[in-house]
């Protein structure tokens, strides 16, 4: 019998037996020591990495505690009966050359709602990405918006046709009046008449619904007074949604409550805060606390909060990992949701997106007390 541990020795070698055995045992001990040390080192790395991920909230976005995942709605039903997905990829400020890849990534992850606008200047690339995905058109919700210079009834259909051509689609699922301010054609000069009375614009949009070019129509950046000003008219189709700036810093609880009472769904743009606010939003103490307790990321906490508030949420990203992260929605426990809602509504609101001054207006377009 022979082995690594034992080697038969001749009689005249018996004086060397003890030394040979000692050397072999020492060698084996060294091997075992190194093996244990390496195993302990790798285990330490595993524990340390897990701890850091837990502290930072940066876990894989598609894997969360099963008891959170998710009783929240994946769609809301509009007055037309169409079902709008609750989480969309927003493509505002997504540059040409990167927006197509972002849309492609989003569709692969599972998004079926793309929120764009003519004014974003990237509709052709968005349309190409949608077409290249191979997903049937009827399975993807596409939103675009009517820009201020096209509010005159005679300008609306040509503007819509331009959007449809760029997106390479025969219809839009949703078309919004981008801002409640009309400009005179080819200028940045306010058309006071169409701004004060948006009904002619709306009536033309209703015609385009009947023609099949648009399935649903809505508004964007309208406050309560402006909504009432529009809906006081004999509308054939009521606004399906109102897309507004909604986030921790500008939660607009009054508008949200009024909208629920009047059957109007809000869509939240800049849901993590406007560009300069995102880092701050992701480090709000209550957001971090919920993130750590539930094992989801701060961004997922905020996006889930929006959906639980009853809004469609439009996070924007061109980074694949963040696109995937933002798509995972969890049903926040009621007590944690209430704490976050209380924190968000307990400080003075901070609206970031307000072009009133930049457009040379002598009033704030969000002022509820303006005569229209």
Secondary structure, DSSP 8 states (H G I E B T S, - for coil): ---SS-----GGGGGGHHHHHHHHHHHHHHHHHHHHHHHHHHHHHHHHHHHHHHHHT---TT---GGGS--S-SEEE-TTS-EEESB-EE-TT--TTTHHHHHHHHHHHT--EEE--GGGS-HHHHHHHHHHT---GGGSEEEEEE-GGG-SHHHHHHHHHHHHHHHT-S-BSEEEES-S--B-TTSS-B-HHHHH-THHHHHHHHHHHHTTSBS-EEEES--HHHHHHHHTS--SS---EEEEE-SSS---HHHHHHHHHTT-EEEEESTT-SGGGHHHHTT-HHHHHHHHHHT--HHHHHHHHHHHHT-EEE-B---HHHHHHHH------HHHHHHHHHHHTSS--------TTTTT-SS-TT-TT---
